[in-house]
């Protein structure tokens, strides 16, 4: 056999077959493996034991105690769906609160970013320190957003316990336009292009002849024109601004530069003057420049070590103030209503980090010489501001009274990624409610049971560092007469500066002590922040309170 040449497979088999390991080494390796298997959950358990009093432990799935009604098969199906939802919630909690994640992820992300020049599932790292939000790039490079197969895929692409989205933006826009037209109000759409559309060369390294668009963009505009819907073209304005100034967007943020936003506001004001002639001018508005330095929302999604701050960018924000030197405020009696998302709020909402009173609504009012009305909220521009308007109307508050124009601003990536649910704009009748509402200027400490709580996004998973949760509370007890047994709808911070709060740990069935105050007292400060609603649309019709969780 000494003269026979063995094949590679035979040699490999002989070498593997002769792999030897001493008994002490085998015991050591097995012990280390078992130690790792048991140490992680034990350490995580000890961390969970020290969660604040009143907060649910990591493993608490929050299964409700009420029984499910209906036939046996429907009860089994409902219970199974509920279990899967809570299991998903448990998995999310394990991922978000794992000490391994918090210990290793920042260092690993730092290695990927600094050594390999890579981002993560949300962030694309480009040339010269530019960062891009990946969903924006996917909107441009993805399939046509009106394609029938794409729409059907989005309808089917939801978890068992989630409601399917309404994926067709044309259906929602045309329906909104129809309802406004019935009241004699004109709709003007203001889609804001994603950063990669205006500055694609930062990613590709190639010079493009013009802005990049999704393949269905021209088809989208044509069908809107056929339905007599007016679209204001911000893309050409932003592309011209970028060509003249080198950029139209913040370097590590999803949003535009102050100057680019002001250009759009000025041109839009000119068009509104022709649509709504005879507006009474209020030339008392003035601009006060202020230098603002901040870290972009895309940079914050990188989950780098806290001490790592290479992303600071300084810009000049022009704050709009009135003649008596007070910050601009929306005018609910205005003939113009602006619906907007974070592109409207970026220089208005302090929580976004880029200053205040310098956003789209303020600059539109400045160029008009006329204060506009405003409904805005960060994120979900496909439906959330229409939903805010619909809720006001359903409660019997006619926010559309006296309006002649509604300007609807939203980020264009919503066209392929948003939920374009249809919103009814019928005016309701104010009705009596058993829900407790705190009087303006008052605070009250109550004890209550959590009936339902909305879910907060994982820190770093969305471009916003703050998120408001919605709670439904039962069995309220407190010092106020007649409070016993009532219920309440409560808003409160579930995520603050990219950190989950104690409210985010609450589960149905928890008994809590919470201080309630009037939502009206804080709405101007927090009303534009991203909020996670409850699934029950009827509950969302109730007037909310503002809540801060108490600890013994």
MARLUM-480363 format. One record per residue (C-alpha): x, y, z. Coordinates in steps of 0.2 Angstrom, whole numbers, padded with zeros to 4 digits, always signed. Example, Ala and Ser with C-alpha at 12.3 -4.5 7.8 and 13.67 -1.06 7.14 Angstrom:
2
+0062-0022+0039/+0068-0005+0036/
END
This chain:
552
+0000+0000+0000/+0015+0011+0002/+0016+0014-0017/-0003+0018-0019/-0008+0036-0020/-0023+0041-0010/-0036+0053-0016/-0040+0069-0007/-0056+0062+0000/-0046+0048+0008/-0033+0058+0015/-0045+0070+0023/-0055+0055+0030/-0039+0048+0038/-0034+0065+0045/-0052+0068+0052/-0053+0051+0059/-0036+0053+0068/-0041+0070+0076/-0037+0067+0094/-0041+0077+0109/-0036+0073+0127/-0050+0070+0140/-0045+0085+0151/-0046+0097+0135/-0063+0089+0131/-0070+0092+0148/-0064+0110+0148/-0072+0113+0131/-0088+0105+0136/-0088+0115+0152/-0085+0131+0144/-0099+0128+0132/-0111+0123+0146/-0106+0139+0156/-0109+0150+0141/-0126+0142+0138/-0132+0144+0156/-0123+0160+0161/-0132+0171+0148/-0149+0168+0154/-0144+0168+0172/-0136+0186+0170/-0151+0192+0160/-0162+0185+0174/-0152+0195+0187/-0154+0211+0176/-0173+0208+0175/-0174+0206+0194/-0168+0223+0196/-0180+0231+0184/-0189+0246+0192/-0204+0243+0203/-0220+0244+0192/-0211+0238+0176/-0214+0221+0169/-0199+0209+0169/-0192+0204+0152/-0201+0187+0151/-0218+0194+0155/-0228+0191+0140/-0243+0201+0146/-0256+0188+0141/-0273+0196+0145/-0284+0186+0157/-0301+0190+0149/-0309+0175+0139/-0311+0175+0121/-0329+0174+0115/-0336+0165+0099/-0336+0147+0093/-0323+0134+0098/-0313+0136+0081/-0313+0155+0082/-0308+0155+0100/-0293+0143+0096/-0288+0154+0081/-0289+0170+0091/-0280+0163+0106/-0266+0156+0094/-0265+0173+0086/-0264+0182+0102/-0250+0169+0108/-0240+0172+0092/-0241+0191+0095/-0235+0190+0113/-0221+0178+0108/-0215+0190+0095/-0216+0203+0109/-0206+0192+0120/-0193+0189+0107/-0192+0208+0104/-0189+0211+0122/-0176+0198+0123/-0167+0206+0108/-0169+0224+0114/-0164+0221+0132/-0150+0208+0130/-0134+0213+0139/-0125+0204+0126/-0132+0216+0113/-0128+0232+0123/-0111+0226+0127/-0105+0219+0110/-0115+0229+0097/-0107+0246+0099/-0090+0239+0097/-0095+0228+0082/-0103+0243+0074/-0088+0254+0076/-0077+0240+0068/-0089+0239+0053/-0090+0258+0051/-0072+0263+0054/-0063+0248+0047/-0074+0241+0033/-0084+0257+0029/-0100+0248+0032/-0117+0253+0040/-0131+0242+0045/-0148+0236+0040/-0154+0255+0040/-0139+0265+0036/-0129+0266+0020/-0111+0273+0021/-0107+0284+0006/-0092+0295+0002/-0085+0310+0012/-0094+0305+0027/-0112+0305+0020/-0125+0293+0027/-0141+0288+0018/-0157+0280+0025/-0158+0263+0017/-0177+0262+0014/-0175+0278+0004/-0163+0270-0008/-0174+0255-0009/-0189+0266-0014/-0179+0272-0029/-0171+0256-0034/-0186+0245-0030/-0200+0239-0041/-0213+0251-0047/-0224+0256-0032/-0240+0255-0042/-0237+0238-0049/-0251+0226-0046/-0240+0212-0040/-0230+0224-0029/-0247+0230-0021/-0253+0212-0018/-0236+0207-0010/-0237+0222+0002/-0255+0217+0007/-0250+0199+0011/-0233+0204+0019/-0240+0206+0037/-0239+0196+0053/-0255+0185+0057/-0259+0197+0071/-0257+0213+0061/-0270+0222+0050/-0264+0222+0032/-0259+0239+0025/-0268+0248+0011/-0254+0249-0001/-0261+0260-0015/-0257+0278-0013/-0267+0283-0028/-0283+0277-0020/-0280+0286-0004/-0275+0302-0012/-0290+0303-0024/-0302+0298-0010/-0295+0312+0001/-0296+0325-0014/-0314+0320-0017/-0319+0323+0001/-0310+0340+0002/-0318+0345-0015/-0335+0341-0009/-0332+0355+0004/-0325+0367-0008/-0307+0364-0003/-0292+0362-0015/-0279+0349-0011/-0260+0352-0016/-0249+0337-0014/-0231+0341-0008/-0221+0325-0010/-0203+0327-0004/-0190+0317-0013/-0177+0306-0003/-0159+0312-0001/-0153+0299-0013/-0164+0305-0027/-0156+0323-0027/-0138+0318-0023/-0136+0300-0030/-0118+0304-0034/-0113+0303-0016/-0117+0284-0016/-0113+0279-0034/-0098+0290-0038/-0106+0294-0055/-0114+0311-0061/-0132+0309-0066/-0140+0320-0078/-0155+0323-0066/-0163+0317-0050/-0166+0299-0049/-0184+0293-0047/-0194+0277-0045/-0199+0269-0061/-0218+0273-0058/-0216+0291-0054/-0221+0298-0071/-0236+0286-0071/-0241+0292-0054/-0241+0310-0059/-0251+0306-0075/-0264+0297-0065/-0265+0311-0052/-0267+0324-0066/-0281+0313-0074/-0290+0315-0057/-0287+0333-0056/-0275+0332-0041/-0262+0346-0040/-0244+0341-0037/-0231+0354-0032/-0214+0349-0039/-0201+0351-0025/-0189+0339-0034/-0183+0351-0047/-0181+0365-0034/-0171+0354-0023/-0160+0348-0038/-0157+0366-0043/-0152+0371-0025/-0140+0356-0024/-0132+0361-0040/-0130+0379-0034/-0125+0375-0016/-0117+0358-0017/-0130+0350-0007/-0149+0351-0002/-0149+0339+0012/-0140+0337+0029/-0125+0326+0028/-0130+0312+0041/-0149+0315+0042/-0164+0311+0031/-0170+0329+0030/-0166+0344+0019/-0155+0359+0023/-0163+0375+0030/-0160+0385+0014/-0167+0371+0003/-0183+0370+0014/-0184+0389+0013/-0183+0389-0006/-0198+0376-0007/-0208+0387+0005/-0205+0403-0005/-0210+0395-0021/-0225+0386-0013/-0231+0403-0006/-0231+0410-0023/-0242+0397-0030/-0254+0398-0015/-0256+0417-0018/-0263+0413-0035/-0274+0399-0028/-0280+0409-0013/-0281+0427-0019/-0285+0441-0006/-0276+0434+0009/-0274+0447+0022/-0255+0450+0024/-0247+0451+0041/-0230+0458+0038/-0225+0457+0056/-0216+0441+0054/-0197+0442+0054/-0182+0430+0054/-0169+0428+0068/-0154+0417+0062/-0148+0405+0075/-0133+0393+0073/-0138+0375+0077/-0126+0360+0079/-0133+0342+0080/-0130+0324+0075/-0141+0317+0061/-0155+0304+0063/-0146+0292+0051/-0130+0293+0061/-0139+0289+0077/-0146+0273+0069/-0128+0267+0068/-0128+0262+0087/-0110+0267+0089/-0102+0269+0107/-0109+0285+0116/-0092+0293+0116/-0091+0292+0097/-0097+0309+0090/-0089+0312+0072/-0106+0317+0065/-0109+0334+0071/-0115+0346+0058/-0118+0365+0060/-0132+0374+0050/-0140+0391+0052/-0158+0390+0055/-0169+0405+0053/-0182+0406+0066/-0199+0415+0062/-0205+0427+0076/-0220+0438+0076/-0219+0457+0079/-0220+0455+0098/-0204+0444+0097/-0214+0428+0100/-0211+0412+0091/-0223+0408+0077/-0239+0398+0081/-0252+0390+0069/-0268+0399+0067/-0283+0387+0067/-0294+0400+0059/-0282+0401+0044/-0289+0397+0026/-0274+0386+0023/-0270+0370+0032/-0253+0361+0031/-0252+0343+0034/-0234+0337+0037/-0222+0325+0043/-0204+0327+0049/-0199+0336+0034/-0211+0350+0040/-0205+0348+0059/-0186+0346+0057/-0182+0364+0061/-0197+0366+0072/-0198+0352+0085/-0184+0353+0097/-0184+0334+0100/-0177+0332+0082/-0162+0341+0087/-0161+0355+0074/-0169+0370+0083/-0187+0377+0084/-0198+0389+0075/-0189+0387+0059/-0198+0374+0049/-0209+0373+0034/-0225+0380+0041/-0216+0394+0049/-0207+0399+0033/-0222+0396+0022/-0231+0409+0034/-0216+0421+0033/-0216+0421+0014/-0235+0422+0013/-0236+0436+0026/-0250+0425+0033/-0250+0412+0047/-0256+0395+0041/-0264+0381+0051/-0254+0365+0055/-0257+0347+0059/-0240+0338+0059/-0232+0322+0066/-0216+0314+0063/-0216+0297+0053/-0231+0288+0044/-0234+0303+0032/-0245+0292+0022/-0259+0292+0034/-0256+0299+0051/-0260+0318+0048/-0276+0313+0038/-0280+0302+0053/-0277+0317+0065/-0289+0327+0054/-0302+0314+0054/-0301+0311+0073/-0304+0330+0076/-0319+0330+0064/-0326+0313+0071/-0325+0322+0089/-0336+0336+0082/-0322+0348+0080/-0323+0355+0062/-0304+0359+0058/-0309+0361+0040/-0321+0376+0043/-0316+0391+0033/-0302+0381+0024/-0299+0385+0006/-0283+0374+0003/-0275+0359+0011/-0257+0356+0008/-0252+0338+0011/-0233+0336+0013/-0225+0318+0015/-0209+0310+0011/-0210+0301-0006/-0203+0284+0001/-0220+0282+0009/-0227+0279-0009/-0220+0261-0008/-0218+0259+0011/-0233+0268+0019/-0250+0262+0024/-0262+0272+0013/-0277+0269+0023/-0293+0278+0018/-0299+0291+0031/-0317+0297+0033/-0318+0316+0035/-0336+0316+0040/-0340+0328+0054/-0346+0320+0070/-0357+0326+0084/-0349+0329+0101/-0354+0316+0113/-0353+0312+0132/-0340+0300+0137/-0336+0290+0152/-0317+0292+0150/-0308+0303+0162/-0300+0319+0156/-0289+0330+0166/-0294+0348+0167/-0281+0361+0159/-0268+0366+0171/-0272+0352+0183/-0262+0336+0188/-0269+0321+0197/-0260+0305+0203/-0271+0290+0200/-0269+0271+0202/-0275+0261+0187/-0274+0244+0178/-0267+0244+0160/-0280+0237+0148/-0269+0240+0132/-0253+0248+0128/-0246+0252+0111/-0228+0246+0106/-0213+0257+0105/-0200+0255+0091/-0183+0248+0095/-0171+0262+0098/-0161+0265+0082/-0174+0256+0071/-0183+0272+0066/-0176+0290+0061/-0183+0297+0077/-0176+0297+0094/-0192+0300+0103/-0209+0290+0103/-0225+0293+0112/-0235+0277+0118/-0254+0276+0120/-0262+0268+0135/-0279+0262+0139/-0282+0262+0158/-0296+0254+0168/-0301+0255+0186/-0294+0272+0190/-0294+0277+0208/-0288+0294+0215/-0293+0309+0225/-0305+0316+0213/-0324+0313+0217/-0332+0301+0205/-0315+0294+0198/-0318+0276+0205/-0320+0263+0191/-0318+0275+0176/-0306+0273+0162/-0294+0284+0153/-0284+0286+0137/-0266+0292+0140/-0251+0297+0130/-0233+0296+0137/-0215+0294+0131/-0211+0276+0127/-0194+0281+0120/-0184+0296+0124/-0168+0301+0116/-0166+0283+0109/-0169+0275+0126/-0184+0265+0131/-0194+0272+0146/-0203+0263+0160/-0219+0265+0150/-0212+0254+0136/-0211+0240+0149/-0229+0240+0154/-0240+0225+0149/-0259+0223+0150/-0264+0218+0168/-0251+0229+0176/-0256+0240+0190/-0248+0257+0190/-0247+0273+0198/-0247+0288+0186/-0248+0306+0186/-0260+0313+0173/-0261+0330+0166/-0271+0338+0152/-0265+0334+0134/-0270+0352+0129/-0256+0358+0141/-0242+0349+0131/-0250+0347+0114/-0240+0361+0106/-0224+0354+0113/-0226+0336+0110/-0241+0335+0097/-0229+0333+0082/-0219+0319+0090/-0220+0301+0083/-0234+0292+0092/-0239+0273+0092/-0258+0272+0092/-0268+0258+0099/-0276+0245+0087/-0294+0250+0093/-0300+0264+0082/-0314+0268+0093/-0303+0271+0108/-0293+0283+0098/-0308+0294+0097/-0307+0298+0115/-0299+0313+0122/-0282+0309+0129/-0272+0314+0145/-0253+0316+0146/-0245+0303+0159/-0229+0301+0168/-0226+0285+0177/-0223+0286+0196/-0212+0274+0206/-0213+0271+0225/
END
